[in-house]
Amino acid sequence: MKLDIYLNYHGNCEEAFQFYETQLGGRITHLVRHGDQPNPNIPSDWNEKVLHARIEIGTTQLMGADIPTAEPMRSAYLALSLPSEAAAERVYALLIDGGQIFMPMEKTPFANRFAMLRDKFGTSWMLLHQPAEDAPPARKAGADPWY
């Protein structure tokens, strides 16, 4: 079993995924536009907007689409664990540009660096760098706890 993340954007999915590809080292693996599969419920000026896209960021697959009625994420976050305090600070600086800070980057009882924010695309993020002794144990590749 595998759980993936699907985000709806209000017309800026492609811009968001290109930003994540460039700035977070992701790789866009699939992109289909609304014009490729016309839908009478989607405005005609949205033909070039994203019907479905996939990007790989690290070991996670993120999927998304442009939906005319989409609103920014309110109660869910993408949690991004970073390998160092410097990496956490770098990604924080990239994602807060044009975004909204909910909790500034700081040391917490559970992380050397932790922050909560919403980026300029409406995606909510938790960023953290955990001390090595507090990091979750690495899972064996291919191990599935459900079977």
CORJODA-V311277 format. One record per pair of residues at least 6 apart in sequence whose ideal C-beta (glycine too) atoms are under 6 Angstrom apart, sorted by the first residue. I is the first residue (numbers start at 0). J is the second residue. If there is no record, write none. Layout:
i	j
I	J
I	J
This chain:
i	j
0	145
3	60
4	61
5	62
6	63
7	64
7	66
7	69
8	63
8	65
8	69
9	69
10	48
10	65
11	120
12	49
12	52
12	63
12	65
13	49
15	120
16	27
16	52
16	54
19	25
20	27
22	93
23	56
25	54
25	56
26	55
27	54
28	53
28	55
29	53
30	52
31	50
31	51
32	47
32	50
33	41
33	45
33	46
33	48
33	50
34	46
48	65
49	64
49	65
50	64
51	64
52	63
53	62
54	61
71	121
72	123
76	123
76	125
77	124
78	125
79	126
80	127
81	87
81	128
84	111
84	112
84	128
87	112
87	126
87	128
90	126
91	104
91	114
91	126
94	116
94	118
94	124
95	116
97	119
98	116
98	117
98	118
98	119
99	117
100	116
101	115
101	116
102	114
102	115
104	112
104	114
107	113
110	127
110	129
111	128
111	130
112	128
113	127
114	126
115	125
116	124
117	123
